[in-house]
Amino acid sequence: MKIVIAGAGEVGLHLAKLLSREEQDIILIDSDREKLAVVESNYNLMTLVGSPSSFNTLCSANMGSCDLFIAVTPFETKNVVACAIAKSLGAKRTVARIDNYEFMTEKPRNFFRTIGVDSTIYPEYLAAMEIVTALRHPWVRHWFELHDGEIILLGVKLRSDASFVGKPLRDITFNHHNFHVSAIRRRHETIIPRGDDVLKEGDIVYFTTTRVHVDELRELCGKRDFTVKNVMIMGGSRIAVRLAHLAGDEFRFKIVDNTQSRCQWLSERCPHQCDIIYGDGRDNDVLIEEGIEDMDAFVALSDSSEANILACLSAKEFGVGKSIAEVENIQFISEAEALNIGTIINKKLLASSKIFQLMLDADTDNSKCLALADAEVAEIEVKEKSKVTRDAVKNLKLSRDMTIAGLLRDGKGMLVSGNTVLQPGDHVVIFCLSGALHKIEKLFS
């Protein structure tokens, strides 16, 4: 697949690096020659110096052979214009990064399609949706739901009281058949497990299960479920505003920001039930004064990954049950996961999930993808005569960097065993390490 990325900012660079590992034909466009030179020397991709919204620049990138055009500059208008030009030059599919929620509604989306923008990405909106999910399921690190919950992927950090700790997987699965261990996140590494792998305290384990067995799995993991109602947010970002609107009256929000003008901006944009507090959320005295000990959850959304991590640790010390940190430095994610922090939010990974979804299936209503720090979870439909339908799963000789975590057949979620034979029309959940997505496409197409 030929993919052209317009804009070598944080999101564009991250996408280019990820997709180049997937053996895609990548061209990265930006006007910063020095930035592109560094990228080209370190990754398997081509670069093109020029304005991402220039007609001549996009002509030079040969849009007629472009399968996917992604405009992710920091400027919404430039992204829309770039997609319109790319589409007129022959790009098969276009995606624009936006920063206005109004454009997510149906009328503007239909208008965008008429001018050449097939899909939009609003990272702040994706982040807010992820936070709402985390607040609804506070005992897990990740909650990834497919087809109205027929298949659920849970990421759970194991403590010493989890019944699984110290046991090899073959013993666990012998006694429990209602879940599948899809992956293990251990320190700085994601492991696609085999039967002799032993689960350890501190591991983040990704389980695939069905909704009826979620409570059973929670008890086996030694986790306590609770309802989140009172939420303190540090940092009045656009994510905070979108979160307040998305959640409605499901949660009571108190947003703390250390800039007076920002607090005024928040008061004009947030629902009336949100409390806006002028103060420094990094200051424990401020947190105590604003009732941190009465909060069910704490969400850190400042511009600093380090401040967000430290603030969540402080919130945990005050007894807050759930903490969520926005960590935009990807190299910090492993360190943050090892600490006593709940869910990690990263806009670049959320944008990557959306792009992988577009790559895997043109019908994005029926496919989902979750990008983690060094792994992906993808839902793929099994096609007629694809390689994976020829034999039972145990005989498919799948690569060690992927595992089949579950499937949906005739609208019913089910787990996969070695004896399962995949059928055309099945929707299959795959967990794979970064760089292995292209292998999956070949197996299932």
N, C-alpha and C positions, 0 to 999 in steps of 0.2 A: 504494500500500500504506500502510495506517495502522499506524504503529509507536509504541508507548508505551515509554519508557525510564524506569525507576524508579531514581533515584540519580544525582545530578550530581557524583559524584566524578571522578577522573581518567579512568577508563575510560568512564563514562557521558557525560561532556562530550565526549570524543573521538568516541565513536560518534554523538552527536547532531550534532556539526559535520560529520562525514563523510556521514551519511545525509541531512542537510538539503541538501547539495550534489547528492545523487542525486535530488532532486525527490520525495522521499517525504514523506508527511504525518506529521510528528513531534510528539509531546507528551513533554516532559521534566518529570518529577515530582521534587521535592525539598522539604525543609522549610526550606531556606535561601533566603529571599526575595531577598536582595541578589545572591546568585550567579546565580539564575535571571534577574533583571532584566538583568544584563550579557549573558547568553547570548541572551536574546530580542531585545535591541537590535542584536545583531551577526549573527544567523543567522536563516534562514527556517524558524522553528519556533514552536510554542506551548509555554508553560510552565504548570505547575500547582503551586501552593504547598500542601504537605501531606505527611504521612508516606507513604512509598512502600508501606508495608504496611497502610495504613488502608483499611478497607472503604468508608467514605464517600468518601475521596479517589479510589479506583479507580472507584467508581460515577460520580463527577463526570467521569472521563476516558472514560466510555461504552465499557466493555470489549466490549460486544456488537458493535461495529464494528471492533474491534482485530484486525488480521491477525497481528501479532507483538508480544508483550510481553516486554521484556528487563529483568530485575532485576539490577542491578550495583552495589548499595550495598556498602560494605566488610564488611557483616555477613551471613554465610552464612545464618543462621536467618531473618533478615528477608527475604532474597531468596526463600527457599523458601516462606515464608508468603505473600509478595506474589504469587508465581506461582500458588499454590493458590487465592487469592482471585480473581485475574484470570481464571483458567480457569473458575471457578464462575460468574463474571459474563459469560462468553461469549467470552473471548479465544481465537482460533483456535489459536495456537501460543505457548508460553511457554518462556523461557530463564532459568536462574538461574546467577549466578556463585557458585562454591563454593571452599572452600580446604581440602578434606579429600579426600585421594586415595581413601579408602575408598569415597566416593560415586561414583567412576568405574567401579567394578566392576559386573558385570551385575545382581546381586541388588538393590543399592540403586537402580540406574537403573530397574529395573522397578517398584520400590516408588514412586519419585518420580513415575513416569508415572501411577500410580493416584491420586495426590493432586493431580495437575495440573501437574507439572513435566515438560515434553516433552523438554527438552535441558538440559545443564549445560555451563558454561564454567569451566575451572580454568586461569587464565592461567599459573600457575607450572608446571603440567604441560606446557602447550603450549610454554613457553620451554625446558623441559628436553628435550623431544623435538626442538626446533629445534637445540639445542646438540649433541645426539647426532648428528644429521644432518651438522652442520658438522664435527664431529670425524672422521666417516667419509669426508668429501670435503673435505680441508683446502685444496685448491688453488682452490676457488671461494668467492665471497662468498655466493651463494644457490644452493640446490639444491632444486628443486620437481619432484616426481615424480608422474606420473599413471598410474593403471592398471598397477601393478606395473612401472613403468619403461618402458612402451611409448612414452611421450612424456616428455622431461625438459627442464625450463627451467633454464638455468645463468646465474648472474650472475658475470661475470669482470672483474676490473680489469686493464686492458691496460697493460703496461710497454713500454718502448722496444724490447724485443727481440721483441715480438709481430709476426708477419708482416702483420697487418692494418693496423697503424698507418700513417696517411697515405694510405690508399687509400679511394676512394669505394665505397659498397656495391655499386653495379652491377658493378664490376670484381671484387669479392670473390665475389659470387654467380654470376658468369659462370664462374669457375673451380672453385667449390666448391658442390655441390648437396646436401650432406648436413646442412645446418643452415640456420636462418632467424634473421636478426637482428631480434628483436622490439622492442627498445627500447635507448636509450642514456641512461645517467645521467651528466650532465656538470655538474659543480659543483652548483648548487642546482636543476637542472632535469632533468626526464625528457622525452626526445624520442622520439616515434614516428617512426622514420626513413623516408626515401625514398631512391631510388637515387642521388641526388647528394650525400647526406650522407657526410662523411669521418670515419672513426674516428681518434681522437686518443689520445696517451699520457695515461693518467690516467682515461680513460673507464671506467665500469662498463657493460659491454655484456651484454645479456640475449639469450642464444642459445637457440633451441628446436632440439632434435635427438632422435635415437633412441639407445638404449643402445649399439648396435654402433658408433656414430660418436663416442662421448664421448672416447675416447683420441686419436683423430685431431684433434678440436677442441682438446683440451688442448695437444697439440704445436704446433698452429698459433698458439695464444695464448702460447706460450713458457713454459708452466707445468710445474713438476715435481711429480709426485705422490709422496706418502710416507705411511707408516703411522703413525698416532698411537697411542701406548701410554701414555706417562707424561704426566699432566695435573695442573697446579697450578691450584687455584681460590682466588681472593681473595674472601673474604666468605662466611660460613656461612649463607646465606639458605635459604628453603624451596625455591628453585630448585636450590640445591646439593644438598640432601637428596634431592629427587626425581630429580635427574640421577644421583646415586650409585646409587640403586635401579634406575633405568631401564637403565643401562649394564651392570649386572651385573659380570662380570669381564673385559669387553671392554677396559676402560681401568683403569690404576692411578691413583687420585686422591689428591692431597695437598691438603687444605683448610686455608687459613690465615685465621684470624680474630683480631681484636685485642681481643676481649672474652672474659674467662675463663669467665664463666657461659655464653656462647654455645658455647664449645668443649665444655663439659660437656654441653650440650643436643645438640650434634652427635654426640658420642660415643655417646649413648644412641639416636640415631635413624639413624645411617649404618651401612652394612654394615661388618663387622669388618675388611675389607681396606682401608678408607679410613684414611689417616693424618690425624689432626687436630692442627694446629699452632697454638699460641697465639703470635701475633706480628702485626706490622703489614705487610701485603702491599704497602704503599706505600713501605716502607723497602728500599732496594736491598741493604743489608747482610743483612737478614732473608732476602731472596730468594736471595742468594748462598749463605748458610748452609744454606738448605733445598734447594739444588741446582737453581736455576732454569736453569742452563746445560745440565742433563741432561734438561730437559723438552721434550716434543714439542709441547705446546700449553699455553696460559695462558688461563684464563677469569676475567674480572673481574665479580663479581656483588655488589659493595657497594651501599649505598643512594645513593651519589653517582655520577651520570653522569660528572662531570668526573674524579673519582678513577679510575673504570674506564677512561676513555680514556687518561689519563696512565700508568696501570699497564701497559696493553697496549703503549704505546709503549716503556716501559722493558723489557718482556719481549722485544720485537722487537730491541732493542739488545743483549740478551744472547744473541741467536741463536735464539730460540724460533720454530719454523716456522709455527705457527698461533696466532692470538690471537682471542679472542671477548669482546666487551664488551656488558654490559647498559647501554643508553642509554635511559632513560625520558623524558628531555626531547626531544620530537620535533624541536624547533628545533635541537638539537645533532647530529642524525643526518647532515645534509649535511656538516657540518664533520668529523665522525668519519670519514665515507666518504672524504673527501679525504686523510686521514692514512694512515699505514702500519699500519692496523688491519684485521684480517680481517673477521669477521662481526659485524654489529650485531644485538642482540636487544632487542626492545621489546614488552612485554606488551600494551600498548594496541593495537598493530598486529596482534598475534596474535589478540586477542579480536575485533578488527574482521574478520579473515579468517573466523572462525567464523560471525559474524553475516551477512556477505555470502553465505557458503555456504548458510545457512538461507534467505536471501531469494531466492536464485537457483533453488533446487531443493528441494522437500519431501523428496526421497529423498537425504539427505545422504551415504549410502554411495557414491553415484555422481556426486557433484559436489564440487569443491574450489575454494577461492578463496585467494589470497595477497594480503594488503594490504601495500603498500610505503609509503614516506613520502608520495608524491604520485601513486601509480599502483596499479592492481589487476590481478591475473591471475585469470581466471575460466574454469572449465570448464563448458560448457553443452551440453545435449543439443538437437540440432536437431529441432524438432517438425514434424509434418505440416503442409503448406501455409504454413510460415513464409516470410517475405520472402527469406531468404538462399538458398532452394532454387530460386529462379526463373531464375538465370543464373549464369555463371561468376563467380568472385570478383572478377576485374578489372572487371566491369561492374556490380557491386553499389553503387558510389558510396558506399563506407563513409566515415564521418566521419574526419577527419585525426587525431582523438584516440584512435583504436583501430586494431588490426591483428589479423588472424587468424594465430596463430602455429603451429598444427598441428592435427591431428585424429586421432581413433581411429575406425576403421571395421572392423566385424566382428572386434573384438579386436586389430586390428593398428594400431600407430602409424605415422603418415605425415606428411610436411610438406605445406604448402599452397603452390601456385603460382597465378599469375593465371588459369590455365585450369581450376583445380579447380572442380568443381560440387559443392556440399554436398548431402547426401542426408538425408532423415529418419532419425533414429536415430544419426547421426554425433555423437560427442562432440568438441566444438570447443574449443580453447584460445584465449582472447582476452586480449590485453594492451591495457589502456586506461588513460588518465589519470584521475585522481580526478574524480568528477562525471559520468563517462560511462557508468556501469554501467546506468543506467535506459534509455539508448539501446539497449544490447545486448539487454536484456529484450524491447524492442519488436520488434527485428529477428528474434529467435529464437523468439518465442512464436507 
